[in-house]
Amino acid sequence: MFSITVRDHIMIAHSFRGEVFGPAQRLHGATFLVDATFRREQLDEDNIVVDIGLATQELGAVVAELNYRNLDNEPDFAGINTSTEFLAKVIADRLAERVHKGALGENAKGLAGITVTLHESHVAWASYERAL
């Protein structure tokens, strides 16, 4: 399996419900490094996984929709604990929509999957992997 990874970052605010979250139940900020890895079994006719420039551009567009937002106030996330794992899935699903619409080029339709990893710090991160 071949892969390429592109990176961006987001800064959000949110709070959680539930004792398991301790002090994070209060409103707090988070900054995440966001890695999006695109996979395919065979390279395309240009010997690439996907156009890295388009992948970078589309990841940037997806994270821009979340950047500098209080997720508690976003209708898409009403009543949801926007955990790192959950946000990784949201970003992966939004990237998948863009792949299916052709935003990463026609050859991107040959991708096998996407993995999105959100790094909370240098010692903790979460990922979501999905097929395309």
PADO-568124 format. One record per residue: x, y negated, z negated of N, C-alpha, C in turn; residue number from 1. Coordinates in Angstrom, 2 decimals. Example, Ala and Ser with C-alpha at 12.3 -4.5 7.8 and 13.67 -1.06 7.14 Angstrom:
2
     n_x     n_y     n_z    ca_x    ca_y    ca_z     c_x     c_y     c_z   n
   13.19    5.69   -7.80   12.30    4.50   -7.80   13.20    3.30   -7.80   1
   12.85    2.25   -7.08   13.67    1.06   -7.14   12.90   -0.03   -7.87   2
END
This chain:
132
     n_x     n_y     n_z    ca_x    ca_y    ca_z     c_x     c_y     c_z   n
    0.86    1.18    0.00    0.00    0.00    0.00    0.90   -1.23    0.00   1
    0.61   -2.16    0.90    1.33   -3.43    0.96    0.54   -4.48    0.18   2
    1.25   -5.48   -0.34    0.55   -6.55   -1.05    1.33   -7.86   -0.95   3
    0.61   -8.95   -1.07    1.19  -10.27   -1.28    0.43  -10.90   -2.44   4
    1.11  -11.78   -3.15    0.50  -12.48   -4.27    0.73  -13.98   -4.12   5
   -0.31  -14.74   -4.34   -0.21  -16.20   -4.38   -0.65  -16.67   -5.76   6
   -0.18  -17.86   -6.13   -0.40  -18.33   -7.50   -0.92  -19.76   -7.51   7
   -1.78  -20.04   -8.50   -2.26  -21.39   -8.78   -2.48  -21.46  -10.29   8
   -3.16  -22.47  -10.75   -3.48  -22.57  -12.19   -4.79  -23.31  -12.36   9
   -5.41  -23.11  -13.52   -6.62  -23.85  -13.88   -6.53  -24.26  -15.34  10
   -7.19  -25.37  -15.63   -7.34  -25.84  -17.01   -8.83  -25.99  -17.26  11
   -9.32  -25.27  -18.26  -10.75  -25.28  -18.55  -10.96  -25.49  -20.05  12
  -12.19  -25.78  -20.40  -12.63  -25.79  -21.80  -13.79  -24.82  -21.90  13
  -13.93  -24.18  -23.04  -15.06  -23.28  -23.28  -15.08  -22.88  -24.75  14
  -16.15  -22.22  -25.12  -16.27  -21.66  -26.47  -16.89  -20.28  -26.32  15
  -16.79  -19.50  -27.38  -17.31  -18.14  -27.36  -18.33  -17.93  -28.48  16
  -19.19  -16.94  -28.27  -20.13  -16.52  -29.30  -19.70  -15.13  -29.76  17
  -19.67  -14.92  -31.06  -19.36  -13.61  -31.62  -18.17  -13.67  -32.56  18
  -18.31  -12.96  -33.66  -17.27  -12.95  -34.69  -15.92  -12.48  -34.18  19
  -15.92  -11.60  -33.19  -14.67  -11.07  -32.65  -13.76  -12.18  -32.14  20
  -14.33  -13.34  -31.80  -13.55  -14.44  -31.24  -12.97  -15.38  -32.29  21
  -13.32  -15.19  -33.57  -12.74  -16.00  -34.63  -12.83  -17.48  -34.34  22
  -11.70  -18.21  -34.48  -11.73  -19.66  -34.28  -12.04  -20.08  -32.83  23
  -11.92  -19.16  -31.87  -12.22  -19.49  -30.48  -13.72  -19.66  -30.25  24
  -14.52  -19.46  -31.30  -15.95  -19.75  -31.19  -16.18  -21.25  -31.05  25
  -15.21  -22.03  -31.53  -15.30  -23.49  -31.36  -14.80  -23.85  -29.96  26
  -15.24  -25.00  -29.48  -14.79  -25.50  -28.19  -13.26  -25.63  -28.20  27
  -12.62  -25.09  -27.17  -11.17  -25.16  -27.05  -10.78  -25.17  -25.57  28
   -9.56  -25.54  -25.32   -9.06  -25.56  -23.95   -8.19  -24.35  -23.67  29
   -8.07  -24.04  -22.39   -7.19  -22.95  -21.95   -6.59  -23.34  -20.61  30
   -5.33  -23.02  -20.45   -4.65  -23.19  -19.17   -4.21  -21.81  -18.72  31
   -4.58  -21.44  -17.52   -4.25  -20.11  -16.99   -3.41  -20.25  -15.73  32
   -2.36  -19.44  -15.63   -1.75  -19.18  -14.33   -2.64  -18.16  -13.66  33
   -2.94  -18.36  -12.40   -3.84  -17.47  -11.68   -3.08  -16.83  -10.52  34
   -2.93  -15.51  -10.55   -2.31  -14.76   -9.46   -3.39  -13.99   -8.71  35
   -3.39  -14.12   -7.40   -4.30  -13.35   -6.55   -3.45  -12.46   -5.66  36
   -3.64  -11.17   -5.79   -2.88  -10.19   -5.00   -3.82   -9.57   -3.99  37
   -3.41   -9.61   -2.74   -4.19   -9.06   -1.63   -3.47   -7.79   -1.16  38
   -4.24   -6.70   -0.95   -3.66   -5.40   -0.59   -4.25   -4.86    0.70  39
   -3.41   -4.12    1.42   -3.88   -3.37    2.58   -2.94   -2.20    2.81  40
   -3.48   -1.15    3.41   -2.69    0.07    3.63   -1.67   -0.10    4.75  41
   -2.06   -0.78    5.80   -1.17   -0.99    6.95   -1.07   -2.48    7.22  42
    0.11   -2.92    7.61    0.27   -4.32    7.99   -0.55   -4.59    9.25  43
   -0.95   -5.85    9.42   -1.73   -6.19   10.62   -0.80   -6.29   11.83  44
   -1.33   -6.71   12.94   -0.55   -6.76   14.19    0.62   -7.74   14.13  45
    0.59   -8.67   13.16    1.70   -9.60   12.96    2.66   -9.13   11.88  46
    2.44   -7.90   11.37    3.26   -7.32   10.30    3.15   -8.10    8.99  47
    1.95   -8.58    8.70    1.69   -9.24    7.42    0.45   -8.63    6.77  48
    0.32   -8.87    5.46   -0.87   -8.44    4.72   -2.01   -9.40    5.04  49
   -1.73  -10.68    4.89   -2.70  -11.75    5.17   -1.89  -13.03    5.31  50
   -2.43  -14.00    5.98   -1.76  -15.29    6.14   -1.58  -15.91    4.75  51
   -0.32  -16.01    4.31   -0.04  -16.47    2.95   -0.48  -17.92    2.74  52
   -0.40  -18.72    3.81   -0.86  -20.11    3.71   -2.36  -20.19    3.48  53
   -3.12  -19.38    4.23   -4.58  -19.37    4.03   -4.94  -18.79    2.67  54
   -4.21  -17.77    2.23   -4.48  -17.18    0.91   -4.25  -18.22   -0.18  55
   -3.18  -18.98   -0.06   -2.88  -20.04   -1.04   -3.97  -21.11   -1.01  56
   -4.35  -21.51    0.18   -5.39  -22.54    0.35   -6.72  -22.09   -0.25  57
   -7.13  -20.87    0.02   -8.43  -20.40   -0.47   -8.42  -20.16   -1.96  58
   -7.31  -19.67   -2.52   -7.22  -19.56   -3.98   -7.33  -20.95   -4.59  59
   -6.65  -21.93   -4.01   -6.74  -23.30   -4.51   -8.16  -23.83   -4.50  60
   -8.90  -23.52   -3.44  -10.29  -23.98   -3.34  -11.16  -23.32   -4.40  61
  -10.94  -22.04   -4.64  -11.73  -21.33   -5.64  -11.44  -21.86   -7.04  62
  -10.17  -22.04   -7.39   -9.88  -22.52   -8.75  -10.28  -23.98   -8.92  63
  -10.31  -24.75   -7.82  -10.74  -26.15   -7.91  -12.18  -26.25   -8.40  64
  -12.99  -25.24   -8.09  -14.39  -25.23   -8.53  -14.50  -25.08  -10.05  65
  -13.44  -24.60  -10.70  -13.45  -24.37  -12.14  -12.56  -25.35  -12.91  66
  -11.60  -25.93  -12.23  -10.57  -26.73  -12.88  -11.15  -27.98  -13.55  67
  -10.64  -28.27  -14.74  -11.04  -29.44  -15.53  -12.54  -29.44  -15.84  68
  -13.09  -28.26  -16.03  -14.52  -28.15  -16.36  -14.67  -27.58  -17.76  69
  -15.73  -28.01  -18.44  -16.17  -27.34  -19.65  -17.14  -26.26  -19.17  70
  -16.71  -25.03  -19.19  -17.52  -23.94  -18.64  -18.83  -23.75  -19.41  71
  -18.88  -24.20  -20.65  -20.12  -24.13  -21.43  -21.22  -24.96  -20.77  72
  -20.84  -25.97  -19.98  -21.81  -26.86  -19.33  -22.11  -26.48  -17.89  73
  -21.50  -25.42  -17.39  -21.70  -25.02  -16.00  -22.88  -24.05  -15.90  74
  -23.87  -24.35  -15.08  -25.06  -23.49  -14.97  -24.74  -22.03  -14.63  75
  -23.70  -21.79  -13.82  -23.34  -20.41  -13.46  -22.93  -19.57  -14.66  76
  -22.53  -20.24  -15.75  -22.01  -19.52  -16.91  -22.86  -19.69  -18.16  77
  -24.08  -20.14  -17.99  -24.97  -20.38  -19.13  -25.16  -19.09  -19.94  78
  -24.86  -19.17  -21.22  -25.07  -18.04  -22.11  -24.06  -16.91  -21.97  79
  -22.97  -17.13  -21.22  -21.97  -16.08  -20.97  -20.68  -16.43  -21.69  80
  -20.06  -15.44  -22.32  -18.72  -15.61  -22.87  -17.74  -15.55  -21.69  81
  -17.16  -16.68  -21.37  -16.26  -16.76  -20.22  -14.85  -16.34  -20.62  82
  -14.73  -15.07  -20.97  -13.44  -14.50  -21.36  -12.47  -14.50  -20.19  83
  -11.22  -14.29  -20.48  -10.20  -14.21  -19.44  -10.55  -13.12  -18.44  84
  -10.99  -11.97  -18.93  -11.36  -10.85  -18.06  -12.53  -11.24  -17.15  85
  -13.53  -11.89  -17.73  -14.70  -12.31  -16.96  -14.30  -13.31  -15.87  86
  -13.46  -14.28  -16.21  -13.05  -15.28  -15.23  -12.21  -14.66  -14.11  87
  -11.41  -13.65  -14.43  -10.65  -12.96  -13.38  -11.61  -12.34  -12.37  88
  -12.71  -11.77  -12.84  -13.70  -11.18  -11.94  -14.39  -12.26  -11.11  89
  -14.75  -13.36  -11.73  -15.39  -14.46  -11.00  -14.50  -14.92   -9.84  90
  -13.24  -15.12  -10.12  -12.31  -15.61   -9.08  -12.14  -14.55   -8.00  91
  -11.98  -13.29   -8.38  -11.84  -12.21   -7.39  -13.07  -12.12   -6.50  92
  -14.25  -12.20   -7.09  -15.49  -12.11   -6.31  -15.63  -13.31   -5.35  93
  -15.25  -14.48   -5.81  -15.34  -15.67   -4.95  -14.33  -15.59   -3.80  94
  -13.14  -15.05   -4.08  -12.18  -14.84   -3.00  -12.70  -13.80   -2.01  95
  -13.31  -12.74   -2.51  -13.85  -11.70   -1.63  -14.91  -12.30   -0.70  96
  -15.75  -13.17   -1.22  -16.76  -13.84   -0.38  -16.08  -14.60    0.75  97
  -14.99  -15.27    0.45  -14.27  -16.05    1.46  -13.63  -15.15    2.50  98
  -13.12  -14.00    2.06  -12.55  -13.02    3.01  -13.65  -12.58    3.96  99
  -14.80  -12.20    3.43  -15.90  -11.70    4.25  -16.44  -12.76    5.21 100
  -16.33  -14.03    4.85  -16.79  -15.12    5.72  -15.74  -15.53    6.75 101
  -14.53  -14.93    6.67  -13.49  -15.22    7.65  -12.56  -16.36    7.30 102
  -12.64  -16.89    6.08  -11.83  -18.04    5.69  -10.34  -17.73    5.63 103
   -9.98  -16.46    5.50   -8.57  -16.07    5.48   -8.14  -15.48    6.82 104
   -8.92  -15.70    7.85   -8.62  -15.21    9.18   -9.29  -13.87    9.45 105
   -9.46  -13.57   10.71  -10.13  -12.32   11.10   -9.37  -11.08   10.65 106
   -8.04  -11.14   10.67   -7.25   -9.98   10.26   -7.41   -9.66    8.78 107
   -7.83  -10.64    7.99   -8.03  -10.41    6.56   -9.18   -9.44    6.30 108
  -10.03   -9.24    7.31  -11.12   -8.29    7.13  -10.60   -6.86    7.02 109
   -9.31   -6.63    7.32   -8.68   -5.33    7.14   -8.09   -5.13    5.76 110
   -8.26   -6.10    4.87   -7.74   -5.95    3.50   -8.49   -4.84    2.77 111
   -7.76   -4.13    1.91   -8.37   -3.06    1.12   -8.88   -3.55   -0.23 112
   -8.22   -4.57   -0.79   -8.65   -5.02   -2.10   -7.94   -6.28   -2.56 113
   -8.44   -6.81   -3.65   -7.89   -8.01   -4.29   -7.78   -7.72   -5.79 114
   -6.68   -8.17   -6.38   -6.54   -8.17   -7.82   -6.27   -9.61   -8.26 115
   -7.02  -10.08   -9.23   -6.78  -11.40   -9.79   -6.33  -11.23  -11.23 116
   -5.22  -11.88  -11.55   -4.66  -11.84  -12.90   -4.62  -13.25  -13.45 117
   -5.18  -13.44  -14.64   -5.11  -14.72  -15.34   -4.15  -14.55  -16.51 118
   -3.09  -15.35  -16.49   -2.08  -15.33  -17.56   -2.46  -16.39  -18.59 119
   -2.81  -15.93  -19.80   -3.12  -16.86  -20.88   -1.85  -17.46  -21.47 120
   -0.80  -16.67  -21.47    0.50  -17.10  -22.00    1.56  -16.18  -21.42 121
    2.78  -16.34  -21.89    3.86  -15.48  -21.42    3.78  -14.07  -22.00 122
    2.85  -13.84  -22.93    2.74  -12.50  -23.54    1.35  -11.88  -23.40 123
    0.40  -12.58  -22.78   -0.96  -12.03  -22.67   -1.61  -12.42  -21.35 124
   -2.23  -11.45  -20.69   -2.95  -11.69  -19.44   -3.99  -10.62  -19.23 125
   -4.92  -10.90  -18.31   -5.97   -9.95  -17.98   -6.16   -9.95  -16.47 126
   -6.59   -8.81  -15.94   -6.77   -8.67  -14.49   -8.11   -8.04  -14.17 127
   -8.55   -8.32  -12.94   -9.71   -7.63  -12.38   -9.32   -7.21  -10.96 128
   -9.55   -5.95  -10.65   -9.22   -5.40   -9.35  -10.50   -4.97   -8.67 129
  -10.64   -5.32   -7.40  -11.84   -4.92   -6.67  -11.48   -4.53   -5.24 130
  -12.30   -3.65   -4.71  -12.15   -3.25   -3.31  -12.83   -4.28   -2.42 131
  -12.44   -4.27   -1.16  -13.08   -5.15   -0.18  -13.76   -4.31    0.88 132
END
